């Protein structure tokens, strides 16, 4: 059987774990740059706060209703997610982490432990060990587990657990589920189904296969089969590696100088490289893009991007920084107020399977030396102090040293907090950094921000 465990109001719940004053009051969490509402506590929902509302438009409303407002604290949320998933992993040898606040588990009933009892114990253990409340949905397929989870979350008398594994009135249950709430059914398909009178999950389940396959494709047919109890979507025990890694942020205030833009792109590239190494990948291509604010039409508008093909797939931050600096200098234009920039790593492969061609070994620039972009050379950032020495070595010869350096960097930042050791080219003041005027401490990942008890 499949169980879907979903953290309730995850971001808001994380804030409440370490801040008792935020309990039992409306809580909202804002997006990057304190822009829009992306998470709400039940109390915030009850007073009418809607998802994606611009925070500046509701400032007076928040003040009148005593709403606690928090900036996104991704370091805290990521670490709390890890703790929840580690706790869930104690209950089953097979688990798929589906998102930051969701996981599919494989559960089996035992002679003395029903699935309902296992789910209740799992829920209580997570709450006791992490302070996070979860809902558990159980079903013979992933799609039905999703349906069960939604019911568990919205039906207080179920105490956070809904078991559809052997339901005798499944058809009745599905009648109460709107078709748009079925996993895998988006807006376009919802409209298509509504046009033929299909509005709930039971009606969708009972559609004839040929009709579904013709109009909803094979993916839609799998969803229908899953609603019938036929498992078509297996558990993915090992998370799939990302085929592209993007690090992008809107600036806290407009960037108008080359120095600030270079710092921002350098910081984004370093973070992307860290993510790349975390999945044991190497990238063969890097793209930098930047743009002005399209919502300010009275200002001059400009956007551009530049892609750089790396001579050798790499996860070496200085090499990626040099390529990013070259690409940025090729597309940056003075005289504009830039709103956003980003870095994308593509052509990603497993680091253990990377291959160096004969041309790579004899003619490619050494790792750490910037490859040229398609138009012009730019400012080279992130070069190491031993640049001349490393430039005399081939990529294959220098690779062990690069890997050891990156491992040491990642280990230090993992232990002592992100950016404990960073590159000078990322800047110190970082005036371009996104706004986080309501950010809570990084309670679990930074020694300087540990909560104090009087």
ABEGO torsion letter per residue (X at the ends): XBBBBBBBGAAAAAAAAABAAABGBBBBBBBBGGABBABBBAAAAAAGBBBGBBAAAAAAAAAAAGBBBBBBBAAAAAAAAAAAAAAAAAABABBBBABAABBBBBBBBBAABBAAAAAAAAAAAAAAAAGBBBBBBBBABAAAAAAAAAAAAABAAAGGBBBAAABAAAAAAAAABBAAABBGBBAAAAAAAAAAGBABAAAAAABBAAAAAAAAEAAAAAAAAAAAGBBABBBBABBBBBABBBBBBBBABBBABAAAAAAAAAAAAAAAAAAAAAAGBBBABBBBBBBBBAABAABBBBBBBBBBBBABBBABAAAAAAAAAAAAAAABBBGBBBABBBBBBBGBBBAAABBBBAAAAAABBBBGBBBBBAABBBBBBGBBAAAAAAAABBAAAAAAAAAAAAAAAAAAAAAAEBGABBBAAAEAAGAABBBBAABBBBAAABAAABBBBX
